[in-house]
Amino acid sequence: MSNVLADNIRFLRRGLGLNQSDFAAKVGGGQPNVSKWEAGTFVPSGDSLAAMAKLAGVSFETFKTEPLGTVTPQADQPVARS
């Protein structure tokens, strides 16, 4: 998994003010998976990635490839705060 994706997952979770368990409940999966996603050792499912992109207010592709701190969210979408 790319470091950009792992960094975006961590950035989004922290920006939403959620612990790993609460974040997992929002996007699917469990706390151990979130830990692995953030470490870059496990790739989230497509459904989980889509949920994360929606929470970040960006496209699926943008969430996977562009650092969240450098993109502009889509209109009417929530934005993660750091």
DSSP file (Angstrom, degrees, kcal/mol; ACC not computed):
  #  RESIDUE AA STRUCTURE BP1 BP2  ACC     N-H-->O    O-->H-N    N-H-->O    O-->H-N    TCO  KAPPA ALPHA  PHI   PSI    X-CA   Y-CA   Z-CA
    1    1 A M              0   0    0      0, 0.0     2,-0.1     0, 0.0    42,-0.0   0.000 360.0 360.0 360.0 144.7    0.0    0.0    0.0
    2    2 A S     >  -     0   0    0      1,-0.1     4,-1.9    62,-0.1     5,-0.2  -0.358 360.0-127.3 -72.4 151.7    1.2    3.5   -0.8
    3    3 A N  H  > S+     0   0    0      1,-0.2     4,-2.8     2,-0.2     5,-0.2   0.826 109.7  61.7 -65.1 -30.5    2.4    5.8    2.0
    4    4 A V  H  > S+     0   0    0      2,-0.2     4,-2.6     1,-0.2    64,-0.2   0.937 105.4  45.8 -60.8 -46.7    0.0    8.4    0.6
    5    5 A L  H  > S+     0   0    0     59,-0.3     4,-2.4     2,-0.2    -2,-0.2   0.939 113.8  47.5 -63.4 -47.3   -3.0    6.2    1.3
    6    6 A A  H  X S+     0   0    0     -4,-1.9     4,-2.1     1,-0.2    -1,-0.2   0.917 114.0  48.4 -59.6 -43.5   -1.8    5.2    4.8
    7    7 A D  H  X S+     0   0    0     -4,-2.8     4,-2.9     1,-0.2    -1,-0.2   0.892 110.3  51.7 -64.3 -40.0   -1.1    8.9    5.6
    8    8 A N  H  X S+     0   0    0     -4,-2.6     4,-2.7     2,-0.2     5,-0.2   0.888 108.0  51.5 -65.1 -38.9   -4.6    9.9    4.3
    9    9 A I  H  X S+     0   0    0     -4,-2.4     4,-2.5     2,-0.2    -2,-0.2   0.946 114.3  43.2 -62.2 -47.7   -6.3    7.3    6.4
   10   10 A R  H  X S+     0   0    0     -4,-2.1     4,-2.6     2,-0.2     5,-0.3   0.916 114.4  50.6 -63.3 -44.8   -4.5    8.6    9.5
   11   11 A F  H  X S+     0   0    0     -4,-2.9     4,-2.5     1,-0.2    -2,-0.2   0.917 112.8  46.4 -59.6 -46.0   -5.0   12.2    8.6
   12   12 A L  H  X S+     0   0    0     -4,-2.7     4,-1.9     2,-0.2    69,-0.2   0.944 113.1  48.1 -63.7 -49.3   -8.8   11.7    8.0
   13   13 A R  H  <>S+     0   0    0     -4,-2.5     5,-2.2    -5,-0.2     4,-0.4   0.937 116.5  42.6 -59.3 -48.3   -9.3    9.7   11.2
   14   14 A R  H ><5S+     0   0    0     -4,-2.6     3,-1.1     1,-0.2    -1,-0.2   0.892 111.1  55.9 -66.5 -38.7   -7.4   12.3   13.3
   15   15 A G  H 3<5S+     0   0    0     -4,-2.5    66,-0.8    -5,-0.3    -1,-0.2   0.817 107.7  49.2 -62.9 -30.5   -9.1   15.2   11.5
   16   16 A L  T 3<5S-     0   0    0     -4,-1.9    -1,-0.3    -3,-0.2    -2,-0.2   0.535 113.2-122.3 -83.6  -7.4  -12.5   13.7   12.5
   17   17 A G  T < 5 +     0   0    0     -3,-1.1     2,-0.3    -4,-0.4    -3,-0.2   0.819  63.1 141.9  72.0  31.2  -11.3   13.3   16.1
   18   18 A L      < -     0   0    0     -5,-2.2    -1,-0.2    -6,-0.2     2,-0.1  -0.802  49.0-131.8-108.9 146.3  -12.0    9.6   16.1
   19   19 A N     >  -     0   0    0     -2,-0.3     4,-2.4     1,-0.1     5,-0.2  -0.392  42.1 -96.1 -80.1 172.6  -10.1    6.8   17.7
   20   20 A Q  H  > S+     0   0    0      1,-0.2     4,-2.3     2,-0.2     5,-0.1   0.862 123.3  51.5 -62.4 -36.9   -9.4    3.7   15.6
   21   21 A S  H  > S+     0   0    0      2,-0.2     4,-1.8     1,-0.2    -1,-0.2   0.926 112.2  44.9 -66.2 -45.3  -12.4    1.8   16.9
   22   22 A D  H  > S+     0   0    0      2,-0.2     4,-1.3     1,-0.2    -2,-0.2   0.882 113.2  51.2 -67.1 -37.8  -14.8    4.6   16.2
   23   23 A F  H  X S+     0   0    0     -4,-2.4     4,-1.9     1,-0.2     3,-0.4   0.923 107.7  53.0 -63.6 -43.9  -13.3    5.2   12.8
   24   24 A A  H  X S+     0   0    0     -4,-2.3     4,-2.1     1,-0.2    -1,-0.2   0.877 105.5  54.8 -59.1 -38.6  -13.6    1.5   11.9
   25   25 A A  H  < S+     0   0    0     -4,-1.8    -1,-0.2     1,-0.2    -2,-0.2   0.842 110.2  47.1 -64.5 -32.7  -17.3    1.6   12.8
   26   26 A K  H  < S+     0   0    0     -4,-1.3    -2,-0.2    -3,-0.4    -1,-0.2   0.842 125.4  26.5 -76.5 -34.6  -17.8    4.5   10.3
   27   27 A V  H  < S-     0   0    0     -4,-1.9    24,-0.2     1,-0.1    -2,-0.2   0.491 114.7-100.0-111.6  -4.9  -15.9    3.0    7.4
   28   28 A G  S  < S+     0   0    0     -4,-2.1     2,-0.2    -5,-0.2    -1,-0.1   0.165  78.5  66.8  94.2 144.6  -16.2   -0.8    8.0
   29   29 A G  S    S-     0   0    0     -4,-0.1     2,-0.3    15,-0.1    -1,-0.2  -0.627  77.4 -77.7 106.9-170.1  -13.7   -3.1    9.5
   30   30 A G    >>  -     0   0    0     -2,-0.2     4,-1.9     1,-0.1     3,-0.6  -0.792  40.6 -95.2-127.2 170.5  -12.3   -3.3   13.0
   31   31 A Q  H 3> S+     0   0    0     -2,-0.3     4,-2.2     1,-0.2     5,-0.2   0.879 121.6  56.2 -55.9 -42.3   -9.7   -1.5   15.0
   32   32 A P  H 3> S+     0   0    0      0, 0.0     4,-1.8     0, 0.0    -1,-0.2   0.886 107.1  50.7 -60.2 -34.7   -6.9   -4.0   14.2
   33   33 A N  H <> S+     0   0    0     -3,-0.6     4,-2.9     2,-0.2    -2,-0.2   0.921 107.4  52.2 -66.8 -42.7   -7.6   -3.3   10.5
   34   34 A V  H  X S+     0   0    0     -4,-1.9     4,-2.7     1,-0.2     5,-0.2   0.914 108.3  51.9 -59.6 -42.2   -7.4    0.5   11.0
   35   35 A S  H  X S+     0   0    0     -4,-2.2     4,-1.4     1,-0.2    -1,-0.2   0.915 112.2  45.5 -59.2 -43.3   -4.0    0.1   12.7
   36   36 A K  H  X>S+     0   0    0     -4,-1.8     5,-2.2     2,-0.2     6,-0.9   0.875 111.4  52.7 -69.1 -37.7   -2.7   -2.0    9.8
   37   37 A W  H ><5S+     0   0    0     -4,-2.9     3,-0.8     1,-0.2    -2,-0.2   0.938 110.6  47.2 -61.0 -46.4   -4.1    0.5    7.2
   38   38 A E  H 3<5S+     0   0    0     -4,-2.7    -1,-0.2     1,-0.3    -2,-0.2   0.788 111.4  51.1 -68.5 -27.2   -2.4    3.4    9.0
   39   39 A A  H 3<5S-     0   0    0     -4,-1.4    -1,-0.3    -5,-0.2    -2,-0.2   0.610 111.6-122.8 -82.0 -12.8    0.9    1.4    9.1
   40   40 A G  T <<5S+     0   0    0     -3,-0.8    -3,-0.2    -4,-0.8    -2,-0.1   0.696  82.9 111.3  79.7  19.0    0.6    0.6    5.4
   41   41 A T  S   <S+     0   0    0     -5,-2.2     2,-0.3     1,-0.2    -4,-0.2   0.477  74.2  39.6-103.4  -3.1    0.7   -3.1    5.9
   42   42 A F  S    S-     0   0    0     -6,-0.9    -2,-0.2    -9,-0.1    -1,-0.2  -0.993  73.6-135.3-148.0 136.3   -2.9   -3.9    4.9
   43   43 A V        -     0   0    0     -2,-0.3    -6,-0.1    -3,-0.1    -7,-0.0  -0.804  25.6-124.8 -96.4 129.1   -5.1   -2.5    2.1
   44   44 A P        -     0   0    0      0, 0.0   -15,-0.1     0, 0.0    -1,-0.0  -0.259  32.8 -97.1 -65.5 157.9   -8.7   -1.5    2.9
   45   45 A S     >  -     0   0    0      1,-0.1     4,-2.5   -17,-0.1     5,-0.2  -0.261  34.8-107.1 -66.7 162.6  -11.6   -3.0    1.0
   46   46 A G  H  > S+     0   0    0      1,-0.2     4,-2.4     2,-0.2     5,-0.2   0.873 121.3  53.5 -59.4 -38.4  -13.1   -1.0   -1.9
   47   47 A D  H  > S+     0   0    0      2,-0.2     4,-2.0     1,-0.2    -1,-0.2   0.906 110.0  46.7 -64.8 -41.5  -16.2   -0.3    0.2
   48   48 A S  H  > S+     0   0    0      2,-0.2     4,-2.3     1,-0.2    -2,-0.2   0.910 112.4  50.1 -66.7 -41.6  -14.1    1.0    3.1
   49   49 A L  H  X S+     0   0    0     -4,-2.5     4,-2.6     1,-0.2    -2,-0.2   0.903 109.6  51.3 -63.0 -40.6  -12.0    3.2    0.8
   50   50 A A  H  X S+     0   0    0     -4,-2.4     4,-2.2     1,-0.2    -1,-0.2   0.902 109.8  49.9 -63.0 -40.7  -15.2    4.6   -0.8
   51   51 A A  H  X S+     0   0    0     -4,-2.0     4,-2.2   -24,-0.2    -1,-0.2   0.897 111.4  49.1 -64.4 -40.2  -16.5    5.4    2.7
   52   52 A M  H  X S+     0   0    0     -4,-2.3     4,-2.2     2,-0.2    -2,-0.2   0.924 109.9  50.5 -65.0 -44.7  -13.3    7.2    3.6
   53   53 A A  H  X>S+     0   0    0     -4,-2.6     5,-2.2     1,-0.2     4,-1.1   0.906 110.3  50.4 -60.4 -41.5  -13.2    9.2    0.4
   54   54 A K  H ><5S+     0   0    0     -4,-2.2     3,-0.5     1,-0.2    -1,-0.2   0.925 110.2  49.2 -63.0 -44.5  -16.8   10.3    1.0
   55   55 A L  H 3<5S+     0   0    0     -4,-2.2    -1,-0.2     1,-0.2    -2,-0.2   0.864 112.8  48.3 -61.4 -35.6  -16.0   11.4    4.6
   56   56 A A  H 3<5S-     0   0    0     -4,-2.2    24,-0.3    -5,-0.2    -1,-0.2   0.656 110.3-124.8 -79.7 -15.6  -13.0   13.3    3.2
   57   57 A G  T <<5S+     0   0    0     -4,-1.1    17,-4.4    -3,-0.5     2,-0.3   0.801  73.0 107.4  76.5  29.1  -15.1   15.0    0.5
   58   58 A V  S   <S-     0   0    0     -5,-2.2    -1,-0.3    15,-0.2    -2,-0.1  -0.844  75.1 -85.9-131.2 168.5  -12.9   13.8   -2.3
   59   59 A S     >  -     0   0    0     -2,-0.3     4,-2.5     1,-0.1     5,-0.2  -0.289  39.1-111.2 -70.4 161.2  -13.1   11.3   -5.1
   60   60 A F  H  > S+     0   0    0      1,-0.2     4,-1.6     2,-0.2     5,-0.1   0.925 119.4  47.8 -55.3 -48.6  -12.1    7.7   -4.5
   61   61 A E  H  > S+     0   0    0      1,-0.2     4,-1.5     2,-0.2     5,-0.2   0.900 110.5  50.9 -64.3 -42.0   -9.0    8.1   -6.8
   62   62 A T  H  > S+     0   0    0      1,-0.2     4,-2.8     2,-0.2     3,-0.3   0.914 107.5  53.5 -62.2 -42.8   -7.9   11.3   -5.1
   63   63 A F  H  < S+     0   0    0     -4,-2.5    -1,-0.2     1,-0.2    -2,-0.2   0.877 112.3  45.4 -60.1 -37.3   -8.1    9.7   -1.7
   64   64 A K  H  < S+     0   0    0     -4,-1.6   -59,-0.3    -5,-0.2    -1,-0.2   0.772 127.6  23.1 -76.2 -26.1   -5.9    6.9   -2.9
   65   65 A T  H  < S+     0   0    0     -4,-1.5    -2,-0.2    -3,-0.3    -3,-0.2   0.647 107.4  64.4-122.7 -17.0   -3.3    9.0   -4.6
   66   66 A E  S  < S-     0   0    0     -4,-2.8    -1,-0.1    -5,-0.2     2,-0.1  -0.928  81.6-110.1-116.9 134.0   -3.1   12.6   -3.4
   67   67 A P    >   -     0   0    0      0, 0.0     3,-2.2     0, 0.0     4,-0.3  -0.401  27.9-133.0 -58.6 129.3   -2.1   13.8    0.1
   68   68 A L  G >  S+     0   0    0      1,-0.3     3,-1.2   -64,-0.2    12,-0.0   0.799 101.7  64.3 -58.0 -31.8   -5.3   15.1    1.7
   69   69 A G  G 3  S+     0   0    0      1,-0.2    -1,-0.3     3,-0.0    13,-0.0   0.583 104.7  47.7 -68.6  -7.3   -3.7   18.3    2.9
   70   70 A T  G <  S+     0   0    0     -3,-2.2     2,-0.3     2,-0.0    -1,-0.2   0.366  97.2  81.4-115.6   4.2   -3.1   19.4   -0.7
   71   71 A V  S <  S-     0   0    0     -3,-1.2   -13,-0.0    -4,-0.3     0, 0.0  -0.784  71.4-126.1-113.3 156.1   -6.5   18.8   -2.3
   72   72 A T        -     0   0    0     -2,-0.3    -3,-0.0     1,-0.0    -2,-0.0  -0.867  32.7-121.6 -97.4 126.2   -9.7   20.8   -2.3
   73   73 A P        -     0   0    0      0, 0.0   -15,-0.2     0, 0.0   -16,-0.1  -0.238  29.8-101.6 -64.0 155.0  -12.8   18.9   -1.1
   74   74 A Q    >   -     0   0    0    -17,-4.4     3,-1.0     1,-0.1   -16,-0.0  -0.403  52.7 -82.9 -69.9 154.5  -15.8   18.5   -3.4
   75   75 A A  T 3  S+     0   0    0      1,-0.2    -1,-0.1    -2,-0.1   -18,-0.0  -0.240 111.6  15.3 -59.1 146.6  -18.7   20.9   -2.7
   76   76 A D  T 3  S+     0   0    0      1,-0.2    -1,-0.2    -3,-0.1   -19,-0.1   0.750  98.1 121.8  61.7  29.0  -21.2   19.8    0.1
   77   77 A Q    <   -     0   0    0     -3,-1.0    -1,-0.2   -20,-0.1   -22,-0.1  -0.930  67.4-107.2-119.4 145.9  -18.8   17.2    1.6
   78   78 A P        -     0   0    0      0, 0.0     2,-0.4     0, 0.0    -4,-0.1  -0.317  33.5-143.1 -64.7 155.4  -17.4   17.0    5.1
   79   79 A V        -     0   0    0     -6,-0.1     2,-0.2   -64,-0.1   -23,-0.1  -0.979   8.8-125.8-125.9 132.0  -13.8   17.9    5.5
   80   80 A A        -     0   0    0     -2,-0.4     2,-0.4   -24,-0.3   -64,-0.2  -0.548  24.7-150.6 -71.9 138.6  -11.3   16.3    7.8
   81   81 A R              0   0    0    -66,-0.8   -64,-0.3    -2,-0.2    -1,-0.0  -0.902 360.0 360.0-110.0 140.5   -9.5   18.8   10.0
   82   82 A S              0   0    0     -2,-0.4    -1,-0.1   -66,-0.1   -66,-0.1   0.433 360.0 360.0 -96.5 360.0   -6.0   18.3   11.3
